[in-house]
Amino acid sequence: MRTSWKTGISFGLTSGVITTLGLMVGLHSGTHSRAIVIGGILTIAIADAMSDALGIHVSEESKNNAPMSQIWEATLATFAAKFVVSVTFIMPVIFAPLDQAIVISVIWGLLLLTA
Protein backbone atom coordinates (compact mmCIF):
# COMPACT_ATOMS: atom_id res chain seq x y z
CA MET A 1 0.00 0.00 0.00
CA ARG A 2 1.29 3.43 -0.91
CA THR A 3 2.32 5.84 1.81
CA SER A 4 -0.33 8.35 0.76
CA TRP A 5 -3.10 5.80 1.35
CA LYS A 6 -1.59 4.72 4.66
CA THR A 7 -1.41 8.34 5.80
CA GLY A 8 -5.02 9.04 4.95
CA ILE A 9 -6.47 5.82 6.28
CA SER A 10 -4.55 5.82 9.55
CA PHE A 11 -5.34 9.46 10.29
CA GLY A 12 -8.98 9.16 9.22
CA LEU A 13 -9.56 6.01 11.26
CA THR A 14 -7.99 7.35 14.43
CA SER A 15 -9.62 10.75 14.17
CA GLY A 16 -12.97 9.22 13.23
CA VAL A 17 -13.06 7.04 16.31
CA ILE A 18 -11.89 9.64 18.80
CA THR A 19 -13.98 12.59 17.62
CA THR A 20 -17.13 10.55 17.04
CA LEU A 21 -16.99 8.90 20.45
CA GLY A 22 -16.27 12.20 22.17
CA LEU A 23 -19.23 13.83 20.50
CA MET A 24 -21.53 10.87 21.14
CA VAL A 25 -20.75 10.69 24.84
CA GLY A 26 -21.13 14.46 25.22
CA LEU A 27 -24.41 14.67 23.33
CA HIS A 28 -25.81 11.67 25.17
CA SER A 29 -24.84 13.13 28.54
CA GLY A 30 -26.36 16.49 27.71
CA THR A 31 -29.51 15.51 25.84
CA HIS A 32 -30.28 11.77 26.09
CA SER A 33 -31.73 12.16 22.58
CA ARG A 34 -31.21 9.48 19.93
CA ALA A 35 -31.97 11.97 17.12
CA ILE A 36 -29.42 14.49 18.38
CA VAL A 37 -26.72 11.82 18.76
CA ILE A 38 -27.38 10.60 15.20
CA GLY A 39 -27.30 14.20 13.95
CA GLY A 40 -23.97 14.72 15.68
CA ILE A 41 -22.52 11.58 14.13
CA LEU A 42 -23.62 12.69 10.66
CA THR A 43 -22.10 16.12 11.27
CA ILE A 44 -18.78 14.54 12.22
CA ALA A 45 -18.97 12.14 9.28
CA ILE A 46 -19.39 14.94 6.75
CA ALA A 47 -18.05 18.24 8.06
CA ASP A 48 -15.18 16.97 10.19
CA ALA A 49 -14.13 14.49 7.51
CA MET A 50 -13.92 17.36 5.02
CA SER A 51 -11.95 19.45 7.50
CA ASP A 52 -9.47 16.66 8.26
CA ALA A 53 -9.07 15.86 4.56
CA LEU A 54 -8.27 19.50 3.83
CA GLY A 55 -5.79 19.55 6.72
CA ILE A 56 -4.00 16.47 5.37
CA HIS A 57 -4.03 17.99 1.87
CA VAL A 58 -2.42 21.25 3.03
CA SER A 59 0.07 19.37 5.21
CA GLU A 60 1.16 17.05 2.41
CA GLU A 61 1.29 19.92 -0.08
CA SER A 62 3.54 21.97 2.21
CA LYS A 63 6.17 19.21 2.24
CA ASN A 64 6.91 19.92 -1.45
CA ASN A 65 8.19 16.39 -2.03
CA ALA A 66 5.19 14.36 -3.23
CA PRO A 67 3.47 14.32 -6.61
CA MET A 68 0.04 15.91 -6.70
CA SER A 69 -1.59 12.51 -7.32
CA GLN A 70 -0.26 11.20 -4.00
CA ILE A 71 -1.42 14.34 -2.21
CA TRP A 72 -4.94 13.81 -3.56
CA GLU A 73 -4.79 10.11 -2.63
CA ALA A 74 -4.01 11.03 0.98
CA THR A 75 -6.77 13.65 0.93
CA LEU A 76 -9.42 11.28 -0.41
CA ALA A 77 -8.29 8.40 1.81
CA THR A 78 -8.58 10.64 4.87
CA PHE A 79 -12.08 11.75 3.93
CA ALA A 80 -13.26 8.23 3.09
CA ALA A 81 -11.77 6.63 6.21
CA LYS A 82 -13.16 9.26 8.57
CA PHE A 83 -16.58 9.22 6.90
CA VAL A 84 -16.92 5.43 6.89
CA VAL A 85 -15.60 4.96 10.42
CA SER A 86 -17.86 7.70 11.80
CA VAL A 87 -20.96 6.34 10.07
CA THR A 88 -20.42 2.87 11.59
CA PHE A 89 -21.23 4.35 14.99
CA ILE A 90 -24.81 5.05 13.86
CA MET A 91 -25.78 1.36 13.83
CA PRO A 92 -25.74 0.80 17.60
CA VAL A 93 -27.63 4.06 18.13
CA ILE A 94 -30.36 2.93 15.75
CA PHE A 95 -30.71 -0.65 16.96
CA ALA A 96 -29.96 -0.53 20.71
CA PRO A 97 -31.25 1.55 23.61
CA LEU A 98 -29.18 4.74 23.74
CA ASP A 99 -27.37 3.91 27.00
CA GLN A 100 -26.33 0.53 25.61
CA ALA A 101 -25.48 2.04 22.23
CA ILE A 102 -22.91 4.32 23.87
CA VAL A 103 -21.24 1.36 25.61
CA ILE A 104 -21.30 -0.69 22.40
CA SER A 105 -19.80 2.25 20.51
CA VAL A 106 -16.98 2.67 23.02
CA ILE A 107 -16.15 -1.03 22.70
CA TRP A 108 -16.34 -0.78 18.89
CA GLY A 109 -14.03 2.24 18.95
CA LEU A 110 -11.49 0.46 21.15
CA LEU A 111 -11.55 -2.53 18.80
CA LEU A 112 -10.94 -0.29 15.79
CA LEU A 113 -8.03 1.47 17.47
CA THR A 114 -6.34 -1.68 18.73
CA ALA A 115 -6.89 -4.01 15.76
C-alpha positions in Angstrom: 0.0 0.0 0.0 1.3 3.4 -0.9 2.3 5.8 1.8 -0.3 8.4 0.8 -3.1 5.8 1.3 -1.6 4.7 4.7 -1.4 8.3 5.8 -5.0 9.0 4.9 -6.5 5.8 6.3 -4.5 5.8 9.6 -5.3 9.5 10.3 -9.0 9.2 9.2 -9.6 6.0 11.3 -8.0 7.4 14.4 -9.6 10.8 14.2 -13.0 9.2 13.2 -13.1 7.0 16.3 -11.9 9.6 18.8 -14.0 12.6 17.6 -17.1 10.5 17.0 -17.0 8.9 20.5 -16.3 12.2 22.2 -19.2 13.8 20.5 -21.5 10.9 21.1 -20.7 10.7 24.8 -21.1 14.5 25.2 -24.4 14.7 23.3 -25.8 11.7 25.2 -24.8 13.1 28.5 -26.4 16.5 27.7 -29.5 15.5 25.8 -30.3 11.8 26.1 -31.7 12.2 22.6 -31.2 9.5 19.9 -32.0 12.0 17.1 -29.4 14.5 18.4 -26.7 11.8 18.8 -27.4 10.6 15.2 -27.3 14.2 13.9 -24.0 14.7 15.7 -22.5 11.6 14.1 -23.6 12.7 10.7 -22.1 16.1 11.3 -18.8 14.5 12.2 -19.0 12.1 9.3 -19.4 14.9 6.8 -18.0 18.2 8.1 -15.2 17.0 10.2 -14.1 14.5 7.5 -13.9 17.4 5.0 -12.0 19.5 7.5 -9.5 16.7 8.3 -9.1 15.9 4.6 -8.3 19.5 3.8 -5.8 19.5 6.7 -4.0 16.5 5.4 -4.0 18.0 1.9 -2.4 21.2 3.0 0.1 19.4 5.2 1.2 17.0 2.4 1.3 19.9 -0.1 3.5 22.0 2.2 6.2 19.2 2.2 6.9 19.9 -1.5 8.2 16.4 -2.0 5.2 14.4 -3.2 3.5 14.3 -6.6 0.0 15.9 -6.7 -1.6 12.5 -7.3 -0.3 11.2 -4.0 -1.4 14.3 -2.2 -4.9 13.8 -3.6 -4.8 10.1 -2.6 -4.0 11.0 1.0 -6.8 13.6 0.9 -9.4 11.3 -0.4 -8.3 8.4 1.8 -8.6 10.6 4.9 -12.1 11.8 3.9 -13.3 8.2 3.1 -11.8 6.6 6.2 -13.2 9.3 8.6 -16.6 9.2 6.9 -16.9 5.4 6.9 -15.6 5.0 10.4 -17.9 7.7 11.8 -21.0 6.3 10.1 -20.4 2.9 11.6 -21.2 4.4 15.0 -24.8 5.1 13.9 -25.8 1.4 13.8 -25.7 0.8 17.6 -27.6 4.1 18.1 -30.4 2.9 15.7 -30.7 -0.7 17.0 -30.0 -0.5 20.7 -31.2 1.6 23.6 -29.2 4.7 23.7 -27.4 3.9 27.0 -26.3 0.5 25.6 -25.5 2.0 22.2 -22.9 4.3 23.9 -21.2 1.4 25.6 -21.3 -0.7 22.4 -19.8 2.3 20.5 -17.0 2.7 23.0 -16.1 -1.0 22.7 -16.3 -0.8 18.9 -14.0 2.2 19.0 -11.5 0.5 21.1 -11.6 -2.5 18.8 -10.9 -0.3 15.8 -8.0 1.5 17.5 -6.3 -1.7 18.7 -6.9 -4.0 15.8 
